[in-house]
Amino acid sequence: MQGHASSISSLEWSPDGLLASGAEDKNIIIWDLAAEQPAQILKGHTRGIRTIAWGPQGYLASLSSDEIIIWEIQTGKQLQAMQSDYSYSIDYIAWSSDGRLAFQQSINYYFMDVLTGESRQFQEQDHTTSIAWSWDHASISSVTGDDVTVLSRSQDGKLASGTGNGDIIIRDMNTEESSVISRAHNGSILDITWLLNGRLVSVGEDFRVVLWDLQTKQPVYQIDRIPGRKVTSSPDGKFVAWSENDRIQVMPVRYMQPICKLVIRNFSEDEWKKYRGRFYVYHPTCPDLAIPEIQDPLLTINGRLAIIGKIIAGLGAIVMIIWLLKKAVKLKTRK
């Protein structure tokens, strides 16, 4: 799907299934997934969008380097707008369960009341690199340290953080146990999203989108050469969406598994030649799946003999026609 004029910087699915994207072109798009077209375009920022966040009440908050805007999606109008103190930019936004917007400016956390627009400081902390609310928006998590690039919380209380050296750190907030997927990406982790089945999807600077099995710490599925920056999953857990520069790709989760689990048989040799070309040596891609019988007559001895027989018969018919024509010409000459 394409609708932005520049790179997408934020991508989020709402609790009721709306997909929104924000980009450096200063616009926010609410997408019609069936038509693969923008259903609504929100304009109002004077600088590129840094991040967006859906509120539990259906509001959408968007952040640029100098402003927070809260949108009422049903009308497409701005409900609140707050300019930042130019001494410090606003770095992160997230929603609470009671409908307040949390944001960080410098080392301070604030709550904004959506209806009044008033802000109140509620916490002071060292330099924070990311914040994330739980799925029910009842508690907030924050991470300090320059190496952490992104933070995401699962529905069952796990916290995933990505680092600049490509590691993914998983921490169970209930048991305090931690595990690490070392060098999950070659380069920084750009974004992480959780699926309902406890797996997670990451995108990195190495141009890969990867679905991870956290038990084995191994990729279940990956797509290479994808210039992705952001990734998000639908609230029903059926779809994953990621950005590719100014475009969005949406994939059903059921397709995110090894190809041999999605098909019921291998190519036949004639299908292989048709789709791969005659210069590639045939081999079954999935050794455990059936190999169909050869369908191309050129690939069997009997088929080749039959074709040779037809060619000889055709040549014989041509010779007979020529002989008859010559005989007819001779008879005509004698008369």
Sequence and secondary structure as in RCSB ss.txt:
>XXXX:A:sequence
MQGHASSISSLEWSPDGLLASGAEDKNIIIWDLAAEQPAQILKGHTRGIRTIAWGPQGYLASLSSDEIIIWEIQT
GKQLQAMQSDYSYSIDYIAWSSDGRLAFQQSINYYFMDVLTGESRQFQEQDHTTSIAWSWDHASISSVTGDDVTV
LSRSQDGKLASGTGNGDIIIRDMNTEESSVISRAHNGSILDITWLLNGRLVSVGEDFRVVLWDLQTKQPVYQIDR
IPGRKVTSSPDGKFVAWSENDRIQVMPVRYMQPICKLVIRNFSEDEWKKYRGRFYVYHPTCPDLAIPEIQDPLLT
INGRLAIIGKIIAGLGAIVMIIWLLKKAVKLKTRK
>XXXX:A:secstr
 B  SS EEEEEE TTS EEEEETTSEEEEEETTTTEEEEEEE  SS EEEEEE TTSEEEEEESSEEEEEETTT
TEEEEEEE  TTS EEEEEE TTSEEEEEETTEEEEEETTT  EEEEEE S EEEEEE TTSS EEEEESTTEEE
EEE TTSEEEEEETTS EEEEETTT  EEEETTSSSS EEEEEE TTS EEEEETTS EEEEETTTTEEEEEE S
     EEE TTSSEEEEEETTEEEEEEGGG S GGGT SB   HHHHHHHH TTS    S TTSB      GGGS
HHHHHHHHHHHHHHHHHHHHHHHHHHHHHHHHHH 
